[in-house]
Amino acid sequence: MTIYTSYFANWQKLRAAGVVMISVAAIPPKWFTGQQLNHAAPKWSPVHESNVAFEWRYREETLRRINPSMFIESLERFSGGRDVALCCWEKPESFCHRHILAEWLTKKTGVEIKEFGYKPQPVQLSLF
């Protein structure tokens, strides 16, 4: 099983690749009928927080309550061993809790988690 992160708008590519979508959003889209891991979603709106403050709060209030090994085991159980994508709303370039979750899981379990199908655009540097 490979674990990815992704966003709900990418559902067609995920389905075509046979990747099981698992929501880590507080509120998934109305059309989403897959597994929801609400305990991995922030319980507040990040609108009035800096990214640094949001990350600290997410780690303290959410990730501290999750057993990383059991989390990975639940993904395997929910997907039947197929590849999964931990999904929420933001595009890959945007600051998002799913990236914090992926980094934390990798650090705690050694399981590498990458954004599904994401290829960062090269930055054109100026010579002047």
Beta strands, then each sheet from edge to edge (+ up, - down):
strand 1: 3-7
strand 2: 20-23
strand 3: 35-36
strand 4: 84-88
strand 5: 114-115
sheet 1: 3+ 2+ 4+ 1+ 5+
end
